[in-house]
Amino acid sequence: MTDKVPPDFAPDPYADYATLLSPSFTPSSHANTLVLATNDPSDRQTDFTSPLKRIQYDLEEVSRRIDRLVQTSVCDSN
């Protein structure tokens, strides 16, 4: 057995797995953190486009990883 991680399972450097997998993770707090991180409190308008893109990216990355794990599991069981 090797300790190498297959390229398909290498962690994405842009996905924040530590936050997403934390036992204290809550979607509303995470969304609020992203909104606050991408907006200046003194601005009169709030930009929701950037935090939404980040959430979509994270969701797509998690979905891709689940798909790869399922495919690998199915292939291993055959």
Buried (B, 14 or more C-beta within 10 A) or exposed (E): EEEEEEEEEEEBEEBBEEBBEEEEEEEEEBBEEBBEEBBEEEEEEEEEEEBBEBBEBBEEBBEEBEEEEEEEEEEEEE
